[in-house]
């Protein structure tokens, strides 16, 4: 198993230097991703080259590239096409930076955010628009030889392992994978308090399509109605042993990814996760 990190590079890449990313290597990670805060098409060639070289020079793999784009499930065809173009631009930038994978998030019909809920995120019409957008993005991915990795969440059209598997198989693309993120399937209290059955289900159904596994933790807040919040791995109620065992079973060199933490908490998360991995007897590195 290898350990990766998302959330260290969240910028327009102009701040990515050897000294900036050296801390990730010093913490013992093997790879990292990059998340743009500006459209991929606006990144200068020199900036992209410098950032990629900095990560390579500290001995890390640059795993995936993410970035913003308009809603790819919008019923407004102009908006949808703009979103597809933004995702295609990410693929092209990933290829120039020699990053093997480019991320696709499903977006949301909620105008306040890509991950916020909306009643129509779950309709057959929305799934059809998402599939159409995904197929168009995959055309560019195949042209450049870049994997597409999906992000999923119960608030989006990619809300269940069954639907995710169906969409992946419908595309027929061997370049389409996903970041398997167990916490993102914790949508109700019974599942949150007893996650093991859901964990086995998502690994059983989606394991063959998994690029990386996001190893996060969560807790249930004492508030009405349902508030499930992420926390530092090892401090919540996620069944991390099951997550890590199933991750290792996918492939000996599968990446377990830490994300969504402030810089100040990453060292503790890495320490907790490393300790649990060693206690389980899983080879690391």
C-alpha positions as CSV (number, residue, x, y, z in Angstrom):
1,X,0.0,0.0,0.0
2,X,1.1,3.5,-0.7
3,X,0.0,6.7,1.0
4,X,-1.1,9.8,-1.0
5,X,-2.3,13.3,-0.1
6,X,-4.8,15.7,-1.6
7,X,-5.2,19.2,-0.3
8,X,-1.6,20.4,-0.2
9,X,-1.7,21.9,-3.7
10,X,-4.8,23.9,-4.0
11,X,-4.0,26.9,-6.2
12,X,-3.2,28.2,-9.7
13,X,0.1,26.2,-9.4
14,X,2.3,29.4,-9.2
15,X,3.1,28.6,-5.6
16,X,4.3,25.1,-6.3
17,X,8.0,24.9,-5.7
18,X,10.5,22.4,-4.4
19,X,10.4,23.9,-0.9
20,X,6.6,24.0,-1.0
21,X,6.1,20.3,-1.8
22,X,9.1,19.0,0.1
23,X,7.0,18.9,3.3
24,X,4.8,16.2,1.8
25,X,7.8,13.9,1.1
26,X,9.2,14.6,4.6
27,X,5.9,13.4,6.1
28,X,6.4,10.1,4.3
29,X,3.8,10.2,1.6
30,X,4.5,8.5,-1.7
31,X,2.3,10.6,-4.0
32,X,0.0,13.6,-4.1
33,X,-2.6,15.2,-6.3
34,X,-3.1,18.8,-7.4
35,X,-6.4,20.8,-7.3
36,X,-6.6,23.9,-9.4
37,X,-8.5,27.0,-8.2
38,X,-8.7,28.4,-11.7
39,X,-9.7,26.9,-15.1
40,X,-7.1,24.6,-16.5
41,X,-6.9,26.5,-19.8
42,X,-5.6,29.6,-17.9
43,X,-2.5,27.8,-16.6
44,X,0.7,28.9,-18.4
45,X,2.9,26.2,-19.9
46,X,5.9,27.3,-17.9
47,X,3.9,27.3,-14.6
48,X,2.7,23.7,-15.3
49,X,6.2,22.5,-16.2
50,X,7.7,24.1,-13.0
51,X,5.0,22.6,-10.8
52,X,5.4,19.1,-12.2
53,X,9.2,19.2,-12.0
54,X,9.0,20.3,-8.3
55,X,6.9,17.3,-7.3
56,X,9.2,14.9,-9.3
57,X,12.3,16.4,-7.8
58,X,11.2,15.6,-4.2
59,X,10.6,12.0,-5.2
60,X,6.8,12.1,-5.2
61,X,4.3,10.8,-7.8
62,X,1.9,13.4,-9.1
63,X,-1.2,11.2,-9.2
64,X,-4.2,13.2,-10.3
65,X,-5.3,16.7,-11.5
66,X,-8.5,18.4,-10.4
67,X,-10.0,21.7,-11.2
68,X,-13.1,23.9,-11.5
69,X,-15.6,23.8,-14.4
70,X,-19.3,24.7,-14.9
71,X,-22.1,22.2,-14.3
72,X,-21.9,19.2,-16.6
73,X,-25.4,18.0,-15.7
74,X,-27.1,21.4,-16.4
75,X,-30.3,21.3,-18.6
76,X,-28.9,24.5,-20.1
77,X,-26.9,23.1,-23.0
78,X,-24.6,26.1,-23.1
79,X,-23.6,25.6,-19.5
80,X,-23.2,21.8,-19.9
81,X,-21.0,22.2,-22.9
82,X,-18.8,24.8,-21.1
83,X,-18.4,22.3,-18.3
84,X,-17.4,19.5,-20.6
85,X,-14.8,21.9,-22.2
86,X,-13.4,22.7,-18.8
87,X,-13.1,19.0,-18.0
88,X,-11.4,18.4,-21.4
89,X,-9.0,21.2,-20.7
90,X,-8.0,19.4,-17.4
91,X,-7.3,16.3,-19.4
92,X,-5.0,18.2,-21.8
93,X,-3.2,19.9,-18.9
94,X,-2.7,16.6,-17.2
95,X,-1.1,15.2,-20.3
96,X,1.2,18.1,-20.6
97,X,2.3,17.7,-17.0
98,X,2.6,13.9,-17.4
99,X,0.0,13.3,-14.8
100,X,-1.7,9.9,-15.5
101,X,-5.2,10.8,-14.4
102,X,-7.7,13.7,-14.5
103,X,-10.6,14.1,-12.2
104,X,-14.3,14.4,-13.0
105,X,-16.8,15.4,-10.3
106,X,-20.5,15.1,-11.2
107,X,-21.4,18.6,-10.1
108,X,-24.9,19.5,-8.9
109,X,-28.0,21.3,-10.0
110,X,-27.8,23.3,-6.7
111,X,-26.4,26.7,-7.8
112,X,-24.6,27.2,-4.4
113,X,-22.1,24.4,-4.9
114,X,-20.9,21.3,-6.8
115,X,-21.5,19.0,-3.8
116,X,-24.7,20.5,-2.4
117,X,-27.9,18.5,-2.7
118,X,-30.7,19.1,-5.1
119,X,-33.8,17.0,-5.7
120,X,-33.2,16.7,-9.4
121,X,-29.6,15.4,-9.0
122,X,-31.1,11.9,-8.9
123,X,-33.5,11.9,-11.9
124,X,-33.0,9.7,-15.0
125,X,-32.8,12.9,-17.0
126,X,-29.8,14.1,-15.0
127,X,-28.1,10.7,-15.2
128,X,-28.5,10.9,-19.0
129,X,-27.0,14.3,-19.2
130,X,-24.1,13.2,-17.0
131,X,-23.5,10.2,-19.1
132,X,-23.5,12.3,-22.3
133,X,-21.0,14.7,-20.7
134,X,-18.8,11.9,-19.5
135,X,-18.7,10.3,-22.9
136,X,-17.6,13.6,-24.4
137,X,-14.9,14.0,-21.8
138,X,-13.7,10.4,-22.4
139,X,-13.2,11.2,-26.1
140,X,-10.5,13.6,-25.1
141,X,-9.1,11.2,-22.5
142,X,-8.6,8.5,-25.1
143,X,-7.0,11.0,-27.5
144,X,-4.4,11.9,-24.8
145,X,-4.2,8.5,-23.0
146,X,-5.2,9.9,-19.7
147,X,-7.4,8.1,-17.1
148,X,-10.6,9.7,-15.9
149,X,-11.3,9.3,-12.2
150,X,-14.7,9.9,-10.9
151,X,-15.5,11.5,-7.5
152,X,-18.8,10.3,-6.0
153,X,-21.1,11.4,-3.2
154,X,-24.6,10.6,-1.9
155,X,-25.6,14.2,-2.7
156,X,-24.9,13.7,-6.5
157,X,-26.0,11.7,-9.4
158,X,-23.2,9.3,-8.5
159,X,-25.0,8.4,-5.3
160,X,-25.0,4.6,-5.1
161,X,-22.5,1.9,-6.0
162,X,-25.1,0.3,-8.3
163,X,-25.6,3.5,-10.3
164,X,-21.9,4.2,-10.5
165,X,-21.2,0.7,-11.8
166,X,-23.9,1.0,-14.4
167,X,-22.6,4.3,-15.7
168,X,-19.0,3.1,-15.8
169,X,-20.0,-0.1,-17.7
170,X,-22.3,1.8,-20.1
171,X,-19.3,3.9,-21.3
172,X,-17.3,0.8,-22.2
173,X,-14.1,2.8,-21.5
174,X,-11.1,1.1,-20.0
175,X,-9.8,4.6,-19.0
176,X,-12.7,5.3,-16.7
177,X,-12.0,4.7,-13.0
178,X,-13.1,6.2,-9.7
179,X,-11.7,7.3,-6.4
180,X,-13.5,5.0,-4.0
181,X,-14.4,7.2,-1.1
182,X,-16.3,5.3,1.6
183,X,-17.2,8.3,3.7
184,X,-19.1,9.8,0.8
185,X,-21.5,6.8,1.0
186,X,-22.4,7.5,4.6
187,X,-25.8,9.1,3.9
188,X,-27.9,8.1,7.0
189,X,-27.5,7.2,10.6
190,X,-27.9,3.4,10.4
191,X,-25.1,3.3,7.8
192,X,-22.9,5.7,9.7
193,X,-23.1,3.7,13.0
194,X,-22.7,0.3,11.2
195,X,-20.7,1.0,8.1
196,X,-19.2,-2.5,7.5
197,X,-22.0,-3.9,5.3
198,X,-21.9,-0.8,3.1
199,X,-18.1,-0.9,2.9
200,X,-18.1,-4.5,1.7
201,X,-20.8,-3.7,-0.9
202,X,-19.0,-0.7,-2.4
203,X,-15.7,-2.6,-2.6
204,X,-17.5,-5.7,-4.1
205,X,-19.3,-3.7,-6.8
206,X,-16.6,-1.0,-7.5
207,X,-13.3,-2.6,-6.7
208,X,-12.5,-3.5,-10.3
209,X,-12.8,0.2,-11.3
210,X,-10.9,1.7,-8.4
211,X,-7.9,4.0,-9.0
212,X,-7.3,5.1,-5.4
213,X,-9.1,4.8,-2.1
214,X,-9.8,7.9,0.0
215,X,-9.3,6.9,3.6
216,X,-11.2,9.4,5.7
217,X,-13.0,9.3,9.1
218,X,-16.2,10.9,10.3
219,X,-18.4,11.4,13.4
220,X,-22.1,12.0,13.9
221,X,-22.9,15.4,15.4
222,X,-25.5,15.8,18.2
223,X,-27.7,17.9,16.1
224,X,-31.0,17.4,14.3
225,X,-31.7,16.0,11.8
226,X,-28.6,14.3,10.3
227,X,-25.2,15.8,10.5
228,X,-22.3,13.5,9.5
229,X,-19.0,15.4,9.5
230,X,-15.4,14.4,8.4
231,X,-12.6,14.3,10.9
232,X,-9.0,13.2,11.2
233,X,-8.5,9.5,10.4
234,X,-8.4,7.5,13.6
235,X,-10.5,9.9,15.7
236,X,-14.0,9.0,14.4
237,X,-16.3,6.0,13.9
238,X,-15.3,4.8,10.5
239,X,-14.4,1.1,10.3
240,X,-10.9,1.8,9.1
241,X,-9.7,-1.7,9.5
242,X,-12.2,-2.9,6.9
243,X,-11.4,0.0,4.6
244,X,-7.7,-0.7,4.8
245,X,-8.0,-4.5,4.4
246,X,-10.2,-4.1,1.4
247,X,-7.9,-1.5,-0.1
248,X,-4.9,-3.8,0.2
249,X,-6.8,-6.6,-1.4
250,X,-7.4,-4.5,-4.5
251,X,-3.7,-4.3,-5.3
252,X,-0.5,-4.3,-3.2
253,X,0.5,-0.9,-4.5
254,X,-3.0,0.7,-4.2
255,X,-2.9,4.3,-3.0
256,X,-4.7,5.2,0.2
257,X,-5.4,8.9,0.1
258,X,-5.8,11.4,2.9
259,X,-7.7,14.6,2.0
260,X,-10.0,17.4,3.3
261,X,-7.7,18.3,6.2
262,X,-6.0,21.6,7.1
263,X,-2.3,21.5,6.8
264,X,-1.9,21.5,10.6
265,X,-3.8,18.2,10.9
266,X,-2.1,16.2,8.1
267,X,0.9,15.0,10.2
268,X,-1.5,13.5,12.8
269,X,-3.6,11.9,10.1
270,X,-0.6,10.4,8.5
271,X,0.7,9.1,11.9
272,X,-2.7,7.6,12.8
273,X,-3.1,5.9,9.4
274,X,0.5,4.6,9.3
275,X,0.1,3.1,12.8
276,X,-3.2,1.3,11.8
277,X,-1.7,0.0,8.6
278,X,1.3,-1.5,10.5
279,X,-1.0,-3.0,13.2
280,X,-2.9,-4.8,10.4
281,X,0.4,-6.1,9.0
282,X,-0.1,-4.4,5.7
283,X,3.2,-3.7,3.8
284,X,3.7,0.0,3.3
285,X,5.7,1.7,0.5
